[in-house]
Amino acid sequence: MRAPQTALALAVAALVGLAVLPAPRPSGPALDAVGLSRALARVGGTPPAFTLPAATGGPSTTSFRMGDHLGQHPVVILFWATWCVPCRTELPFYQTLYERHHAAGLEIVAISMDGASSVSRAGPAARRLGVSFDVVTDLDTRITSQLNPRRAAPFSIWVNREGRITWEREGFAPSEQSTIEAGIAELVGGS
């Protein structure tokens, strides 16, 4: 009788011991418990040093290179699409923040998640919204899959001067503007 109880106790101890070991960090797109992909770059992490091409007809004419800014400037990454209604409010709002804080180093890049059938409208749409910061495309969805695998629009990520992600948020509502303004001021101030 003693042997089965000892074996059971050892089995439970082994399982408990396994439960407290840290999970290995995945090296590619990860899946959660129900098989949905989740972003690898999270608050406290570092985004990849990606390069994406400028949206044709948009405010920028050269590729955006995240590696040029990591560890040097605060960067806001905005995922958006021409079909996204809240994005039409979010982009002009971030334009006001860009105008206010660009001299202090703030960079903003808007990554269009438009597909092949609508990507040609991304640049002109950004211009109509009054955007002057970088607007780029991610047709192969490589960066979107890493940072925004749910393909949420709008979706924002803030990266501080040290290159660490300090904020990520799905959605946008005008009622959040004062919170975002204060957060961007703190991001630019280096706090």
N, C-alpha and C positions, 0 to 999 in steps of 0.2 A: 504494500500500500504506500510505502514511503517513496518508492521510485517514481510512480506516476505523478505524485504531488510535486516532487523535486523537478521532474521534467517539465511539468506545466509551469512551475515558477520560473524556470530558466527560459522557457519559450516566451512568457509574458515579459520578462526582463529584457530579452533580446528585442522584442517588438517595441517596447518603450524606449530602449536605447536608440533604435533606428529612427524613431519618431522625433528625437531631439537633434539628430544630426542635420546640419544645414543641407538644403537641397542643392544639387549642382546647378550652376548658372548655365542656361542654354546658350548655345553659340549661334543659333539661327532663330527664325521666327518661332515663338513658343506657343504652346497650346495650354489653355487653362483646363480645369477639371472637367468641363463639358465639351472640350474640343474646340473652343473658340480661340482664335489667335489673340494675343495680347502684345502690347508694345514692349520692346526690350528696354528702351530708354525711358526711364521714369524719374520723378523728382529725386534729385540727388545724383542721378546718373549723368552721363555725358552723351550728347547726340553725336552721330557720325559726322565726319568731316566731308560732307557730300558736295557735289558740284551738279547744278541743274541749269539747263538752258533758259534764257529769257523767253517769255511768251511773245510770240510774233505780234507786232502792233501794240505792244504794251509800253509802259514807261521806261523800262530798262532795255538795253541793247546787248549787254554782255551776260555771260553766265554768272550765276551767284556761286561763290565758293565759301562754304561754311568754314572751312579750315583757315581762311584768311581772318576770321573773326573770333574763333574759339580761343578763350584765354586772353582776349584783348578788349572786346566790346560786348556790351549787353545786346542780345539778339532776341527778337520776337519772331517766331515761326507761326504763320497763319495758314492753315489748310482750308481751302475754300473751293467753290465751283460756281460756274455761271448759273446753274440751276438752283443754287442755294439762296433762298429768300433772306434769312438772317444775315448772310454774308454781305448783302447789299447795304446793310446798316453798319456791320462790324468794320469793314474795310475803310470807309470814310472816317469812322471814329478813330481807328488806329492811325489814319493819316494825320489827324490833328495832334496826336501824341508824338508822331514822328517829327512833325514840324516843330513841336515844342522842345523835344529832347535830342534831336539829331546832332546838334552842335556839341552836346555832352557825350556823344559816342553811340547813341542808340541806333541800331540797325533793325530793319524789319524786312522780312521776306515772306511773300504770299505765294504758297505752292498751290497751283491749280491742279485739282484732281479730275478735271474734265478729261473725257476719253477722246479717241480719235475723231469722233463725229462732231464734237463741240469745242475742242481745244483751240481752234482758230478764233473763237469768240472771246477767249479769256483776256488777252492783251487789250483789245478794244473796250471790253467791259470794264476793266480796271481803270483805263483812262477816263471813261465816262463817269466813273465814281470819284474821280479827282485824285487818284492814287499816284504818288511819285516815287514810292519806294519800290524795291525789286519785286517783280512778278515773274515767276518761273513756272515751268511745266514739269510734270513727272509722269510722262506717258507710260513708261514701263512699270510704274508704281513701286519701284525699288525703295525709295525713301518713305513714301506713304506707308508701305507695308511694315517698315521698321518702326516708325514713330506714331503712326495713326492707323493700325491695322483694321480697325472697325470702319475706316473711311468716313468718319464723322465729319460733318461740315455744318457750321464752322468748328474748328478745333485749334486751340492755341497752345503754344509752348513758349515759355520764357527761359532764356539761358543767361546766366549772370556773367560778369567779367572774368570769372575764373573758369568759365566753360561748363558750369554745372546747371542742370535743369532745376529751376526753382518753382515752376508753376506749369500745370497742364490743365486744360479745361475744355470740355465739350459743350458747345452751344454758346450763345450770346444773347443777352437781353439788355435793352437800354437801361433797365434798373440797376445793372451792374457797373455802369460807367464810372461812378465815383470810386468804387472799389478798385477797378482796373487802373484808373488815373493814379491813385495812391500807390498801387503796387508797382506801376511803371516808374514813378518818381523814386521809389525806394530802389528798384532795380538799377536805375541809371545812377543814383547816388552811391551805389556800391555797398549799401547796407546789407 
